[in-house]
């Protein structure tokens, strides 16, 4: 098949399953070139990537059993990726191909070139990442890919090809085209270098239709002076920086055009000069220009300490590049400012944490009036503790703290907090803002909603979460946890409670409520796990109801949802039900305990999970966690069971998820001290712990860490996810 040639009409020949014939006029030299290419292609033998025939394999290109015919693909082969059920193809050594046709008459899954791997494609034949279907290719730091001829990313109509550089190099000797023939191509240069020899400004152009070239921490080098056409692509939004939040620069150095990106102005608390407040007819109108930086409008009743800025909840109308909010005339007594916030319209490029908010204490003002998720038997002694990590309460005021029967070394009472106190929950969201964290999924346990007192407690915490998110410009969404709840009234309980939250608490009216694909997000955690008695029909009924209510529905699913093994129920009907969710988030806490196991989990779960979700148009939200300990919660629970190792365990998971191509990540958890996965401020050494009981300080593994170390670490993981820093296996900050 001759590849389309820039600036001329085309000759395209297809034979067999993938072939049609179009003959159009072409300059003689180009026609001769294409004829030579077609002759060369005709000599190639097609081989198809199909590791399903090799279930015990590791998904390596170099494993012969992964290929049709049982021979490792090489320079004599046209290499086709179109088996939707296949696991990712991993290149970890030097390999060759005569031609790469990924996503050719079937979803192509995922092709990864890892550190030390190199893929070299022919100098005589074109290659495609997304020829007429969906496929993703990732080149990691230390990896390389070279295409000796043309490279098409998202070629024919209906194709969707993605190339991600997390480092390493990709070189293209022939023409480079995104969406060249009507498809959609996306390139994300998060690190490393993309080197291009040929570039088309038009007819059809190297970037066509909905295709985008996005540059993060990497560089694009194009031979020759392409400054003019590149500038046109930048102004039209086809070349972007840092997902649209950065600034792309390009210059000609005498031989090549160099493209790079920098982040725009960092978010600031008060944006001077952007906000205008005017009297329009009889209305007061606040307005500010739309921007790549997301801003929220805040108000305060005075400018004397302590100043309390709260998010204005009036709806925002956008037109002609301007955001406008209609204010009441009584608001003239208020002060206003713009503040940086988190875009609540999408889950993409967000690290979202779970927020339990399930702690309470006697004297906190709640009707529950008891120790919840701190102590057994409502008796606050060390022997009754149900948590392994001790929260750092040094910043909390006296009205936020409640005495236990334990003491510190100086004899003072050891005190804990209650999430019933709005001040404390809002403070947690302040910590999120200070560390650039996006927001939370608020855990709503169905089993907590039967009793009047505990239900009232949980409803108040829901209000507190909303106020915290709105005050500090974070996002939140509801996550139902159905574990421990009976099956017979499950669906009605879910739906009735959602109606209460929407119609009475009006949670989705909050400007901070998380949306995705234009709809409010609701998550349901627990369907399909082994040991539960709910059926696929129960789950389908719940999903149908929430979708009909206009929601994006996320499923917190078993680790082995895709294979219906291990922690998943085995009824084959679950397979289709799981894939009916809009977003899939498999639970991984406790499924691995060290770095080698983390890496194996990536290969065996994350990579094929992501490929499966992509092939079904489902978003994928992997779970990462800092460590695990539940000696006080379980009779046989282990102390420091999964060591945090100073953050290296957490960072490796974040790195693996992002380098695999995940665009969103779930962090378990913000405040889960019971099982030792908490990320908020924790006691750093034994000196901050009660002298009674057995608790885990942050320095247990020999690292000197500040109490906020894991918040800082999550900040860096979020930056890596958004492309603000390179994708790296090394933690980019140092303690404490």
N, C-alpha and C positions, 0 to 999 in steps of 0.2 A: 504494500500500500504506500503510495507516494504521499508525503506530508504536504499540507497546504503551504504555499510559498507567499511571502509578503509582497504586496504591491502588484499582484497579478492574479488573473483568474486561475482556476485550479483544475488539476487532474486528480481524481480520487478513485482508486480501484479497490473493491472489496470482493473477496472470494469466500464461498461457503457461508458458514453461520454469520460472519461479520462483514460480508462483502456486498457492495452495490457498485454501480459504475456511473460516474459523472465525468464527462469529457468537455472541457472548456478551453478557450484559447489561452496560450501561454507562450512567453518568449522562448525561442528555440533553445538557448543555453539552459534555461530552467527546465524545459521539457526533457532535454537529454539527461540532465542531472536526476530528474525524477525517474526516468526510465531505468537509469543505473541503480537507483535506490530500490525500485520494484524488483529488479532482477536479484539484487542482494537479498531482499526480504524473502523472495520465493525459495531461497536456499535454506532458510531457517526451519528448524523443526520446533513445532509448538509443544511446550510442556506447561502443565497447570499445577499451581500450588494447591495441594490438598492434604493437609496434615491429618484430616479426619481418618485417613487410612493408616495413620501411624499414631494411635492414641497414647502410646507410651513415650513418644518423643518429646523434645524440648522446644519445638517450634523453630529450629534453626534452619536457615537456608542450606547449610552444609550437610544436613541429614538427607540422604538419598531417598529414604522411605516417604518423605514429605512430598515427593514429586510424582506425577504420572510417569509411568515407565521405570520408576525406581532409579533414576540417574539424576545427580545434582545438576541443576540448570547452569549453563555456561554460555560462552560467546557464540555457540552454534544454535542457540535456542531463542525462540520468541517466548518470553516468560509471561504467562497470563495469570492474573489474580482475579477470580470471579466466583469462588466458592464461599457463600455467605456464612456457612457454619464453621469455617476454618478459624483456627487461632492465629494470632499474629505471626508474621514471618520476621525472624530476627537475624540480622546480618552482623556477626561478631568477628568476621575474618574477611580476607580479600576474596570477593566473588565477582563474576562477570556475567553479562547477558548480551545476547545479540540485540534484543529489543525487550523493553518492559511495557506491557499493556495491562495496567492495573485498573480494575473496574471496567472490564470488557465483557458486556453481556451478563453482568451479575455483579453484586457488591464485592469489592476487592478487599474488604477488611482493613488490616493495618500492617504496614511494612515499616520496620524500625531498623535503622543503622546505628549500632551502639558504639561505644568507645572501643577503638581498635578495629572496627569494621569498615570495609570500603566496598562500594558497588560501582562497577565500571560498565556502562552500556555502550553499544556499538557506535562507531563513527559513521556508519552508513544507513542506520535505521532510526526513525523517530521513536520516542517513548512517550507514554501518557500516564499521568497520575489522575485517574478518573476519565477514562476514554468515553464511555457512555453511561457510566453508573457511579456509585459512591465508593470512595477509597480515601485513606489517609496515610501519608508517609511522614515519618519523624526521623530527623538526623540529630543525634545527640552529640554532646561535646566529645571530641576525639574521634568522631566518625566522619566519613566522607562519601559523597556520591558524585559521579561525573557522567554526563550524558554527551556522547560524542556527536550527536545530531540534534534534532529539534526536541524540545520538551513541551508537551501540552498538558496543562493542569485544568481539568474540567473542560473537555473538548466538545463533544456533541451535545445537543439539547437533552436535558434530563440528567446530565452528569453533574457530579459534585465532588471535585477533587481538592484535597488539602495537603499542602506541604508545610511542615513545621521544622524550623531550624532551632534547636536548643543549644547550638554550638556547632563546631565542626565546619565543614565546607560543602557547598554544592556548586558545581560548575556545569555550564551548559554551552556547548560549542555552536549549536545551531540556533534556530529561532526559539524564542521563549514566549509562550502565550497562555494567558489565563482566560478561560471562557472563549477561546478563539472562534469556535464554530457554533456558538449558541449555548454552551454549558456554563457552569459556574466554577471558577477556580479561586482558591484562597491560599495565600502564602503568608506565614507568620515568621518573621526573622527575629526570634527572641534572643539570639546569640549567634556567633559565628559569622560566616561570610557567604553570600550568594553572588557568584561571579557569572556574568552574562556577556556573551560575545555579540549577539544580535538582538535588535530591539526595534519594534515597529510602533511608529507614532499613530498610524491610522490604517484603515483598509486591511484587515479589521482592527488592528491595534493590538499591542501586547496585553492590554487589560480591557476586557470587554464586558458589557452588561453589568451584572451584580458582583462581578469578581473584584477582589481587593488584594493589594499587596500591603501588608502591615509590617512596620519596622519597629522593633523594640531596642534591645541592647546590642543588636547585630549591625551588619553593614551590607549594603548592596553595591556592587561594582559593575558598571556597564561600559563596555568598550566604546570609545568615541565620545563626541560631545552630544549628549542627549538632554542637556539642561532644559531646553525649551519644552520638549514633549513631556519630560518628567514633571516640570512645573505645572503643565496642563492637567496631568493626572492627579497631582496633589490638590490643585484647586477644585477639581471635580469630585474629590473624595475617594478616588480609586487607589491612591497611595496615601496611607495614613501612618501615624506614629503612636505607638503605645495604645492601640485600640481606639484612636480618635482623641485621646487626651494629651498627646504630645505634639511636637512641632518637627516637621521633616525638613531637612536641609539637603540641598544637592549642589555640587560644584564640579567643574571640569578641571582636572589637574594637568591637562596637556596630553593625556593619553586616554583617560577614562573618566566617566561621571560617577562620583561617589555620593551615595545616599546614606544618611544616618538620621537618627531621631533623638530628640531630647524631650524630657517631660516639660509640660507647660508650667506656668507659675504654680508653686505649691499651694494647696488649700490654706486659706487664712481664716481667722475667726471673724474679722470684720472686713468686708470688701468695700473699701472707700471708692466712691465715684460711680459705682454700678447701680445702686439703688436710687430710684426716684419716687417721690410721693407727691401726687398732684390732685387737685380738685377738678374733677371732670363732671360738668353739669352739677348735679347735687351729690355726686359720689366721690369718695376718697379712694384713689387708685394707687397701689404700689406697683412699680414695674422695674424690670431689670432685663438686660439682654440674655438670650439663650447662650450657652457656653458649653464647651467640652467638660468644664468643671461643673459638678452638680452643686447647686446652692439651694438652701432653704431659707424662708423668711422667718425671722424670730422677733419676738416682742418682749419688752420688759415694762413694768409699771413705774420704775424709777431708775436712776443711775447712781444711787447711793449704795454703798456696800451693806449687805451682800446683794449683788445684782443677780437676778434670776431671769435668764433668757429662756423663753419657751417657744416652741414651734407654732407658727400661726397655721391653724387647720383649715382656713378658708381655701376653697378650690383654686387651683392655678390654671389660667387659660393661656395658651400659647398661640401666637399668630405673628407672622411677618418678623420672625426672629426676636420676639419680645415676650417675656412672661409677665402676666398681669394678675393681680389679686385685688378683688373688690373688698374694701374695708368699711366697717360701720363708722359713722361720724363720731360716735363715742370713742372710737379708737384714737382720736386726736390726743387723748390724755396719755397715750402709750408712746414708747420709744421703739424704733425698729432698726434691724440690721440684717444683712445677709450673712450666712455662715455656711461653710463647706459642709456637705452632708453626703450620705450614701444614696445612690440612685436606687429607688425602690421599685423600678420598673422591670428589673431583670435579675435572675440568679447568676448570670454569666459573669465570670471573673470575680467571684465572691468566695471568701472563706467564711462560712456561716457556722456558728457554734450551737450546740445544744445548751439550753438553759433550763435546769431543773426547777429552780425556784421553789423547792419543796421543804425548806427549813422553817421551823417556827419554834417559839419558846413561850413558856408561861410568862404572863405579864406583858405580852406584845400588843394587847388590845384586841386580839382575835377571839371569836367565840370558841375556837378550838382550844386555846389557852393551855397548850401542852408542848412538850418536846417532840417534834416531828422530824424524823431522819437525823436526829442527833443521838438519842438515847432510847434504850428499851425501858419499858415499864414506867416511863415518865420520871425516872430517877437519874439525875445527872452525875453519876459517878463513873469512874474510868472503866469499871467492869461491865457497864451497860452501854458503853460507846459503840456506835455502829459505823464509824468512819475512821479512816486511816491517816488522812492528811488534816492538818490544823490550819484553818484560814488565818491569814494575816489581818488582824482587826485593829492595827495600830492607827489607821486613819479614821475609824468610825467614832462618832460622838457617843457620849454616855447614854443618850436616849435610844441608841441603836444596839446596846449591848445588854446581855442577860447573864447573870452569874450562874455558874455551875458549882458543884461541890468540889471541884478540883482547884488547885492553886499553882501559881508560878513559883519559881525558886525564891523570889523575894517575899512569898507569903500572901501576895494579893490574889484575889479570886480570878480564876480563868473564865473568861466570858465569851459568849458566842452571839451570833446575830439571828434575826428572823426576817425572812423575805416578805412577811406581812407588812413590815415597815417600808413605806414607799421611799423614804430617804436612802435606805440601804440599797434597794434595787436600782434607783436612779444613780447612785454612786457607782454601781457596777457598770452602768452604761457610760459613765464618765471615764472609767478606766478603758472601756472599749474605744471611745473617741480618742483618748490620749495615745492609744496604741494603734490607731487607724484600722480597727477591726470593724467588719461590715455590719454585724448584727447576729441575731439568734433565731433559732427555732425554739419557741417556748413549749416545753413538754406539758401536755395536758393528759393526765392519766385517767382513763375512764373509771378505774376502780376507786378513784378519789371522789367521784362525783355522786356517790350514792348517799353518803351521810351529809346532813345539813351543815354541820360545823366545818368539816373538812372541805366541802364544796364551796362554802363562803370564803374560806381561806384561799383556795385556788383561784376563785374569781377575783379576789382583791389583788393577788399577785399578777394576774393577767392585766389588771388595770395599771399596776405598778410598772410592768414591762412596757406597756404602751407609753406611759408618761416618760420613762427613761429613754426610750427610742426617740420619741418626739423632741425631748429636751436636748439630746446630744446628737441628733441627726443620724441615728443608726436605723436599721430595719429590723422587723420581727415578723414571724409567721407562726401559726399554730401547728404543732405536731401532736396528733393524738397517739397515745401509747395504749394499745389494747391488751397488753400482757396482764394476766391476772383477772381479766374480765370474762364473764360467762358468755357463751355463744348465743343463747336463745334471744337475748335482747340487744345484741351487739350493734346491729345496723341502726335500729331505732334510736339507741342511745347516742350514737355518733351523729346522726342527722338532727335529732332534737337539740343536742348541745350546740351544734354549729348554728342552728337557727337562733338560739339564745345569744350566742356571741355576736352574730351579725345584726340581729334586730334589736337586742337590748343593750349589749355592750358596744355595738357598732364598731367592732374592731377593724373591719375592712374599710371604714370611712377614714381611718387614720392615714395621713400622708406617709407615715413610716411603715405601713403594712406592705409586706413584700409581694410583688406581682411577678409573673413570668409569662411571656407570650400573651400579654394583654389581660391576664386574669389573676385574681388573688390566689396565692399558693396555700394549699392545705396538705399536710402530710399525715399519713396513717402508718404507724410503725407496728409490725407484729404479725401481719397476715402470712400464712404459709410456713411458719416455723414448726419444726418437729415438737410434739407434745401439746400443741394446741388442737382444739376440736372444731375450729371454724372450717368451712368448706370453700372450695373455689366459688361456689354460688354466692356465699355470703360476701366474699370480697368483690365479686363482680357487681353485686347489687349496690354495695357501698360506693364503688368507683363510678358506676352509672349515675347514682344520685348526685354526687359531688360535681361530676362533669355537667350534668343537667343544670346544676345550680350556678354554673359559670366559673368553675374553679380549675386551676392547674393542679392536678392530683399527683402527689409524690408518694412512693411506697418505700418504707423502711423494711427491707426484705432480708431473708436468710443469706448468708455468705454464698451458698451454693444454689441460689435461685435458678441459675442458668442450666444446671445439670440435674436438678432435683435429687441431690445426694446430700450426705452429711447432715447439716442442721435444717434442711428443707424437707417438707412433706413430699412424698413420692408420687402422689396422684398426678397423672399426666395432664389433667385439666388445668393444673396450676401454671403450666408453661404459657398458655395464651393469656391467662389472667394477669400474670406478672407483667407481660409485655403490653398490657392495656394501660398501665400507669404512664403518665406523661414524663415522670422523672423516677429513676430507680436509684436507690441508695442502699447497697448491701452492707450489712453489719459486719464489722471486722474486729471489734474490740476482743482481745484475748485469742485471736486466731493465729497469732505469731508472737514471738517473744524476744527475738534478737535480729540483728541486721541481715544475716543470711536468710532467715525465714521471711523477713520483710521483702527481700528481693525475689524470693521464690513466689511469694504471694502476688507480686506484681506480674510475673510471667504467667502464672497459672490462673489468676483471677482478674486482676485489673485490666490487663491488655485484652484478653478475649471478652470480658464483660463489656468493655468500651466498644469493641468492634461489633458485638451483638446489638448493643443499644443503638449504635450509629446506623446499622443496617435496617433497624426498625423505626428510625426517626424518634428515638427516645433519648432524653438527656440523662447523663450519668453523673452521680454525685458520690464519689468514694469517701469512706470514713477513715480519718486518721486520729490517733490518740497518743498522749505523752508517755503512758506507762500504766501499770495496774497494781493495785494492792487492796485486799479486802480481809485482812486478818481479823479485824474487829467485827465485820459484818457476818462472816461465815464461821461456823464452828471449826472447820478444817481449812479455812482460808489462809493463804500464805502472806507473810509480811514482805512487802516490796517484791511481789511475785514477778512482775515484769519491770525490771529497772529502767528508769528514765535515762540513765547514763548521761546526765548533764544536758539533755536535749537532742543528742545524736539519734536516738531512737525515733523521736518525733520528726526530726528534720528529714531523715531518710524516707519516711513515708510520704511527706509532702513533696520531696524531690521526685520520688518514683511516680506519684500521681500526675504531677505536672509534666514531667518529661515523657510520660505515656500519652499525653494529649488531652488530659482532663481539663475542662474549662471551669469547673466549680468543685469545691471541696467542703466536706462537712467535718468540723472539729468536735470530737467527743472528749470532754464536755467543758463548759465554762466553769461550772460550780459543783461538779460531781466529786465530792470528797469521800463518799461511801465506798466507791470502787477505785478510788485513787486516780481518776482521770482528769481531775480539776486543772484548769489552766489559769485561773485567777490568782491573786496574790496569796501566797502560802508561806507558812513559817519556814525560814531558810535554814535555821540550825536548831539544835536541841535546846538552846538557851531561850528560844521563843515558845517552847512547848510546856505544857503542864508537867510537873514532876511526877504526877500519877499517870498510869496508863502507858500504852505503847502506840506511838504515832510516828509517822515517817517525815523527817525533815528533808528539805531539798538537797542538802549536802550529803545524803546517805550514801551516794555512790562516789564520794570523794571530790565533788566539784563545789567550788565556792560560788554560790549563786545568790542574786538578789531575789527578794520575794516576788518581784514582777518579771522574772526572767522568762517565764513561759508566755506571758502576754507579749513581751518583746519578740520572742521567737515566732509567735503567730503573726505579728506585724510583718516580719521579714518573709514568712511564708506567703502572706497575702500579696506582698510586693512582687514576689517571684511569680505568683499566679497571674497577676495583672501585667507582667512583663516589665515592671519598673526596675527590676534588677535581673541579671542573667540567671538562667536555670543552672544551679550549681549544687553539687553533692556536699559542699563544705558550708557550714554555718557561717554567714557573712558578718556576724557580730561576735563580740567577746563578752563574757560575764565580767563583773556581776551586773 
